[in-house]
Amino acid sequence: MGRARIREFGLELARRRGFSDPFSDIPADVPLNPADHDRIKLLVAEWEDGEAVAAHIGYGNDVYCSHDFNRGKKLARSVLDDQNRAWLTAKFGVQFVTLSQLAEKVVI
């Protein structure tokens, strides 16, 4: 998940363009097609989701508010899909809520 996926994709891009050293940077002028750009956007967003959940756990927050359920199935597995939400709840006690559910919990 997260960072690992974007590293895998970076290596795939490097190999497709003839780079053999996985530790070298891909030059900025290497062309990317629209599908590559879309994949990068998706993977960076997924990486951010993983970092946000990790920060939530690290800070000991009670509730994680998100409306991202990976319901569009753009990725086979996602940090915030139902299976990972269940694991994060069981392992770390993360309580996932939507904004409307959070609003119901707020006492004024």
MDTraj code that builds the backbone (N, CA, C; nanometers):
import mdtraj as md
import numpy as np

residues = "MET GLY ARG ALA ARG ILE ARG GLU PHE GLY LEU GLU LEU ALA ARG ARG ARG GLY PHE SER ASP PRO PHE SER ASP ILE PRO ALA ASP VAL PRO LEU ASN PRO ALA ASP HIS ASP ARG ILE LYS LEU LEU VAL ALA GLU TRP GLU ASP GLY GLU ALA VAL ALA ALA HIS ILE GLY TYR GLY ASN ASP VAL TYR CYS SER HIS ASP PHE ASN ARG GLY LYS LYS LEU ALA ARG SER VAL LEU ASP ASP GLN ASN ARG ALA TRP LEU THR ALA LYS PHE GLY VAL GLN PHE VAL THR LEU SER GLN LEU ALA GLU LYS VAL VAL ILE".split()
xyz = np.array([
    [0.0829, -0.1181, 0.0000],
    [0.0000, 0.0000, 0.0000],
    [0.0875, 0.1246, 0.0000],
    [0.0286, 0.2362, -0.0298],
    [0.0952, 0.3650, -0.0173],
    [0.2265, 0.3769, -0.0905],
    [0.3309, 0.4076, -0.0139],
    [0.4628, 0.4366, -0.0696],
    [0.5165, 0.3202, -0.1540],
    [0.4944, 0.1996, -0.1101],
    [0.5462, 0.0833, -0.1832],
    [0.4906, 0.0773, -0.3248],
    [0.3642, 0.1101, -0.3405],
    [0.3028, 0.1050, -0.4735],
    [0.3619, 0.2089, -0.5681],
    [0.3860, 0.3279, -0.5179],
    [0.4398, 0.4313, -0.6059],
    [0.5845, 0.4006, -0.6419],
    [0.6584, 0.3390, -0.5514],
    [0.7953, 0.2964, -0.5834],
    [0.7925, 0.1884, -0.6911],
    [0.7013, 0.0925, -0.6794],
    [0.6869, -0.0123, -0.7810],
    [0.6585, 0.0493, -0.9175],
    [0.5675, 0.1452, -0.9198],
    [0.5315, 0.2084, -1.0469],
    [0.6501, 0.2867, -1.1023],
    [0.7248, 0.3534, -1.0164],
    [0.8446, 0.4243, -1.0612],
    [0.9444, 0.3300, -1.1251],
    [0.9644, 0.2130, -1.0651],
    [1.0544, 0.1136, -1.1234],
    [1.0010, 0.0624, -1.2567],
    [0.8682, 0.0438, -1.2637],
    [0.8076, 0.0008, -1.3904],
    [0.8318, 0.1044, -1.4992],
    [0.8114, 0.2313, -1.4666],
    [0.8359, 0.3377, -1.5634],
    [0.9822, 0.3397, -1.6063],
    [1.0727, 0.3237, -1.5096],
    [1.2159, 0.3241, -1.5408],
    [1.2517, 0.2086, -1.6344],
    [1.1999, 0.0898, -1.6056],
    [1.2304, -0.0269, -1.6898],
    [1.1742, -0.0097, -1.8307],
    [1.0529, 0.0433, -1.8405],
    [0.9922, 0.0644, -1.9722],
    [1.0740, 0.1598, -2.0575],
    [1.1504, 0.2452, -1.9921],
    [1.2279, 0.3451, -2.0647],
    [1.3765, 0.3103, -2.0717],
    [1.4083, 0.1856, -2.0352],
    [1.5436, 0.1379, -2.0527],
    [1.6397, 0.1663, -1.9392],
    [1.5922, 0.2174, -1.8284],
    [1.6797, 0.2403, -1.7137],
    [1.6945, 0.1094, -1.6379],
    [1.8166, 0.0744, -1.6036],
    [1.8374, -0.0521, -1.5341],
    [1.8681, -0.0329, -1.3862],
    [1.9150, 0.0843, -1.3479],
    [1.9523, 0.1097, -1.2095],
    [1.8311, 0.1637, -1.1341],
    [1.7736, 0.0859, -1.0400],
    [1.6532, 0.1322, -0.9706],
    [1.6783, 0.2516, -0.8788],
    [1.8042, 0.2851, -0.8548],
    [1.8341, 0.3959, -0.7653],
    [1.8633, 0.5250, -0.8395],
    [1.8619, 0.5203, -0.9725],
    [1.8856, 0.6433, -1.0476],
    [1.7539, 0.7177, -1.0648],
    [1.7621, 0.8469, -1.0770],
    [1.6425, 0.9270, -1.1001],
    [1.6052, 0.9204, -1.2468],
    [1.4757, 0.9205, -1.2715],
    [1.4300, 0.9292, -1.4099],
    [1.4407, 1.0754, -1.4494],
    [1.5092, 1.1052, -1.5580],
    [1.5214, 1.2454, -1.5982],
    [1.3855, 1.3111, -1.6175],
    [1.3783, 1.4383, -1.5875],
    [1.2514, 1.5116, -1.5945],
    [1.1945, 1.5148, -1.7361],
    [1.2783, 1.5001, -1.8373],
    [1.2298, 1.5107, -1.9749],
    [1.1804, 1.3777, -2.0322],
    [1.1736, 1.2721, -1.9501],
    [1.1186, 1.1454, -1.9981],
    [0.9678, 1.1631, -2.0126],
    [0.9158, 1.1407, -2.1332],
    [0.7719, 1.1639, -2.1541],
    [0.6853, 1.0602, -2.0827],
    [0.5766, 1.1080, -2.0277],
    [0.4769, 1.0210, -1.9668],
    [0.3477, 1.0342, -2.0461],
    [0.2806, 0.9234, -2.0672],
    [0.1534, 0.9297, -2.1384],
    [0.0417, 0.9639, -2.0391],
    [-0.0763, 0.9990, -2.0884],
    [-0.1860, 1.0357, -1.9978],
    [-0.2204, 0.9267, -1.8955],
    [-0.2109, 0.8004, -1.9354],
    [-0.2399, 0.6917, -1.8415],
    [-0.1363, 0.6890, -1.7287],
    [-0.0091, 0.7178, -1.7612],
    [0.0951, 0.7253, -1.6579],
    [0.0637, 0.8371, -1.5592],
    [0.0250, 0.9531, -1.6110],
    [-0.0102, 1.0664, -1.5248],
    [-0.1268, 1.0302, -1.4327],
    [-0.2291, 0.9668, -1.4884],
    [-0.3456, 0.9279, -1.4084],
    [-0.3061, 0.8286, -1.2995],
    [-0.2210, 0.7335, -1.3343],
    [-0.1762, 0.6333, -1.2365],
    [-0.0958, 0.6997, -1.1246],
    [-0.0093, 0.7935, -1.1608],
    [0.0706, 0.8642, -1.0605],
    [-0.0205, 0.9409, -0.9654],
    [-0.1196, 1.0114, -1.0185],
    [-0.2139, 1.0859, -0.9332],
    [-0.2851, 0.9918, -0.8356],
    [-0.3311, 0.8790, -0.8868],
    [-0.4021, 0.7816, -0.8044],
    [-0.3107, 0.7257, -0.6952],
    [-0.1884, 0.6920, -0.7311],
    [-0.0957, 0.6332, -0.6342],
    [-0.0498, 0.7347, -0.5297],
    [-0.0320, 0.8598, -0.5697],
    [0.0044, 0.9625, -0.4717],
    [-0.1114, 0.9847, -0.3743],
    [-0.2330, 0.9848, -0.4242],
    [-0.3502, 1.0003, -0.3368],
    [-0.3600, 0.8823, -0.2392],
    [-0.3319, 0.7626, -0.2873],
    [-0.3348, 0.6440, -0.2021],
    [-0.2246, 0.6515, -0.0959],
    [-0.1080, 0.6965, -0.1368],
    [0.0037, 0.7139, -0.0432],
    [-0.0367, 0.8119, 0.0664],
    [-0.1013, 0.9212, 0.0271],
    [-0.1466, 1.0216, 0.1240],
    [-0.2469, 0.9606, 0.2214],
    [-0.3374, 0.8765, 0.1714],
    [-0.4340, 0.8111, 0.2601],
    [-0.3619, 0.7283, 0.3663],
    [-0.2618, 0.6537, 0.3250],
    [-0.1859, 0.5723, 0.4188],
    [-0.1142, 0.6569, 0.5226],
    [-0.0546, 0.7667, 0.4787],
    [0.0154, 0.8566, 0.5711],
    [-0.0833, 0.9201, 0.6694],
    [-0.2013, 0.9575, 0.6197],
    [-0.3012, 1.0199, 0.7066],
    [-0.3503, 0.9223, 0.8137],
    [-0.3757, 0.7979, 0.7749],
    [-0.4200, 0.6980, 0.8721],
    [-0.3080, 0.6694, 0.9723],
    [-0.1847, 0.6601, 0.9244],
    [-0.0716, 0.6354, 1.0146],
    [-0.0569, 0.7502, 1.1150],
    [-0.0714, 0.8739, 1.0689],
    [-0.0636, 0.9891, 1.1592],
    [-0.1771, 0.9843, 1.2607],
    [-0.2956, 0.9488, 1.2145],
    [-0.4112, 0.9352, 1.3034],
    [-0.3803, 0.8378, 1.4170],
    [-0.3258, 0.7228, 1.3810],
    [-0.2924, 0.6212, 1.4805],
    [-0.1805, 0.6715, 1.5717],
    [-0.0787, 0.7315, 1.5109],
    [0.0353, 0.7807, 1.5876],
    [-0.0010, 0.8864, 1.6901],
    [-0.0956, 0.9722, 1.6546],
    [-0.1385, 1.0770, 1.7475],
    [-0.2451, 1.0293, 1.8457],
    [-0.2919, 0.9065, 1.8290],
    [-0.3913, 0.8516, 1.9212],
    [-0.5285, 0.9141, 1.9057],
    [-0.5612, 0.9580, 1.7864],
    [-0.6945, 1.0161, 1.7632],
    [-0.8016, 0.9079, 1.7697],
    [-0.9214, 0.9469, 1.8084],
    [-1.0314, 0.8517, 1.8262],
    [-1.1036, 0.8178, 1.6956],
    [-1.1259, 0.9174, 1.6130],
    [-1.2134, 0.9017, 1.4974],
    [-1.1415, 0.9493, 1.3720],
    [-1.1553, 0.8722, 1.2644],
    [-1.0977, 0.9098, 1.1350],
    [-1.2135, 0.9389, 1.0412],
    [-1.2207, 1.0615, 0.9945],
    [-1.3320, 1.1051, 0.9103],
    [-1.2904, 1.1040, 0.7640],
    [-1.3626, 1.0256, 0.6846],
    [-1.3346, 1.0184, 0.5408],
    [-1.4573, 0.9650, 0.4687],
    [-1.4736, 1.0110, 0.3470],
    [-1.5801, 0.9589, 0.2627],
    [-1.5209, 0.8755, 0.1488],
    [-1.3938, 0.8385, 0.1638],
    [-1.3225, 0.7587, 0.0641],
    [-1.3356, 0.6121, 0.1023],
    [-1.4046, 0.5363, 0.0200],
    [-1.4244, 0.3942, 0.0450],
    [-1.3678, 0.3071, -0.0673],
    [-1.2986, 0.3673, -0.1641],
    [-1.2498, 0.2967, -0.2827],
    [-1.3655, 0.2265, -0.3545],
    [-1.4808, 0.2886, -0.3533],
    [-1.5979, 0.2265, -0.4160],
    [-1.5906, 0.2302, -0.5679],
    [-1.5100, 0.3223, -0.6233],
    [-1.4923, 0.3268, -0.7678],
    [-1.4024, 0.2146, -0.8168],
    [-1.3395, 0.1439, -0.7227],
    [-1.2512, 0.0308, -0.7510],
    [-1.1416, 0.0666, -0.8512],
    [-1.0875, 0.1870, -0.8356],
    [-0.9759, 0.2261, -0.9215],
    [-0.8523, 0.1445, -0.8876],
    [-0.8460, 0.0953, -0.7651],
    [-0.7378, 0.0064, -0.7221],
    [-0.7997, -0.1224, -0.6709],
    [-0.7335, -0.2339, -0.6953],
    [-0.7856, -0.3618, -0.6470],
    [-0.7945, -0.3611, -0.4945],
    [-0.6932, -0.3041, -0.4293],
    [-0.6926, -0.2904, -0.2832],
    [-0.6564, -0.1469, -0.2519],
    [-0.7149, -0.0942, -0.1475],
    [-0.6915, 0.0440, -0.1092],
    [-0.6773, 0.0539, 0.0420],
    [-0.6019, 0.1522, 0.0867],
    [-0.5857, 0.1763, 0.2300],
    [-0.7219, 0.1899, 0.2973],
    [-0.8161, 0.2546, 0.2299],
    [-0.9455, 0.2825, 0.2912],
    [-1.0590, 0.1932, 0.2415],
    [-1.0266, 0.0783, 0.1797],
    [-1.1354, -0.0110, 0.1390],
    [-1.1913, -0.0831, 0.2618],
    [-1.3014, -0.1519, 0.2445],
    [-1.3700, -0.2158, 0.3580],
    [-1.2808, -0.3135, 0.4332],
    [-1.2025, -0.3927, 0.3608],
    [-1.1167, -0.4922, 0.4248],
    [-1.0095, -0.4245, 0.5115],
    [-0.9455, -0.3220, 0.4607],
    [-0.8425, -0.2537, 0.5396],
    [-0.9031, -0.1730, 0.6537],
    [-1.0208, -0.1146, 0.6328],
    [-1.0875, -0.0447, 0.7425],
    [-1.1143, -0.1412, 0.8580],
    [-1.1619, -0.2608, 0.8258],
    [-1.1902, -0.3607, 0.9301],
    [-1.0615, -0.3986, 1.0035],
    [-0.9523, -0.4179, 0.9294],
    [-0.8241, -0.4524, 0.9913],
    [-0.7742, -0.3382, 1.0794],
    [-0.7822, -0.2142, 1.0296],
    [-0.7365, -0.0981, 1.1073],
    [-0.8196, -0.0810, 1.2342],
    [-0.9475, -0.1107, 1.2271],
    [-1.0334, -0.1032, 1.3461],
    [-0.9950, -0.2117, 1.4460],
    [-0.9789, -0.3344, 1.3967],
    [-0.9453, -0.4458, 1.4861],
    [-0.8055, -0.4297, 1.5466],
    [-0.7097, -0.3895, 1.4666],
    [-0.5699, -0.3840, 1.5121],
    [-0.5387, -0.2581, 1.5924],
    [-0.5940, -0.1430, 1.5499],
    [-0.5566, -0.0157, 1.6106],
    [-0.6731, 0.0619, 1.6719],
    [-0.7946, 0.0089, 1.6612],
    [-0.9102, 0.0755, 1.7193],
    [-0.9576, 0.1975, 1.6427],
    [-0.9185, 0.2100, 1.5166],
    [-0.9601, 0.3251, 1.4372],
    [-1.1105, 0.3182, 1.4123],
    [-1.1809, 0.4266, 1.4447],
    [-1.3245, 0.4369, 1.4196],
    [-1.3435, 0.5237, 1.2958],
    [-1.3888, 0.4653, 1.1870],
    [-1.4094, 0.5391, 1.0629],
    [-1.5502, 0.5952, 1.0595],
    [-1.5620, 0.7225, 1.0241],
    [-1.6922, 0.7872, 1.0118],
    [-1.6913, 0.8789, 0.8899],
    [-1.8100, 0.9043, 0.8373],
    [-1.8257, 1.0058, 0.7338],
    [-1.8481, 1.1403, 0.8028],
    [-1.8497, 1.2464, 0.7269],
    [-1.8702, 1.3793, 0.7840],
    [-2.0057, 1.3896, 0.8533],
    [-2.1106, 1.3330, 0.7928],
    [-2.2429, 1.3404, 0.8560],
    [-2.2462, 1.2590, 0.9857],
    [-2.1773, 1.1451, 0.9889],
    [-2.1705, 1.0671, 1.1125],
    [-2.0924, 1.1421, 1.2202],
    [-1.9865, 1.2101, 1.1802],
    [-1.9103, 1.2903, 1.2747],
    [-1.9947, 1.4038, 1.3297],
    [-2.0708, 1.4684, 1.2437],
    [-2.1567, 1.5781, 1.2864],
    [-2.2588, 1.5315, 1.3914],
    [-2.3084, 1.4083, 1.3749],
    [-2.4022, 1.3526, 1.4730],
    [-2.3384, 1.3314, 1.6086],
    [-2.2069, 1.3088, 1.6110],
    [-2.1355, 1.2837, 1.7367],
    [-2.0998, 1.4112, 1.8096],
    [-2.0983, 1.5240, 1.7385],
    [-2.0560, 1.6503, 1.7975],
    [-2.1653, 1.7020, 1.8890],
    [-2.1274, 1.7322, 2.0109],
    [-2.2212, 1.7878, 2.1085],
    [-2.1924, 1.9358, 2.1199],
    [-2.2945, 2.0157, 2.1023],
    [-2.2759, 2.1616, 2.1099],
    [-2.3233, 2.2108, 2.2455],
])
top = md.Topology()
chain = top.add_chain()
for i, resn in enumerate(residues, 1):
    res = top.add_residue(resn, chain, resSeq=i)
    for name in ("N", "CA", "C"):
        top.add_atom(name, md.element.get_by_symbol(name[0]), res)
traj = md.Trajectory(xyz[None], top)
